[in-house]
């Protein structure tokens, strides 16, 4: 199958080339596209001078907009599978085939790489783990599915959901909401164990002061997404 790795990047000048080099080393047969989300540092300069495959957005669209740009590219270029990989080096590309394999075999429509199944590698901070468990429980209540690592951005989708996400993708902190959107559309969602690393450079888009806002916004988005789709079903 034709596979595209979508690599959103915002202010990742110190890590982005390492991510691409590791991807090429682990999975040379897989195409990739870096989506530079109007970075304020030298990310664009690094990409321009390294002969790598990238697009640069003229405006900062946030993580959701950057990923959707990647899905639009995947759709227009007839990819069968798209897999998201963070540009900060946290996602170990040696697990990329672990994430895509269930889609290739027809076992799943969406596969999420989870750090909480085997509980190896970087497990995130204690407060974030509490938040992740809460969102996991909320999704289970709203949708009837259990996903442990709902905020994991290391995930792959098949052609059907390339098309869906190219048309519409959650904008702000999209990972949990994207699970809900797929669930109500009947997606077969599977988690597989992966090992993630701690960020070595740059800063997370979710700072400490944004954590409460994040939890409230994502919780409301999950509930509203489920309610709106319930109305469509009826």
Helices and strands as residue ranges (DSSP letters): E 3-9, H 16-26, E 31-36, H 43-48, E 54-56, H 62-76, E 81-84, G 93-95, H 96-104, E 110-114, H 126-143, E 155-157, H 159-167, H 175-184, E 189-193, G 208-210, H 211-233
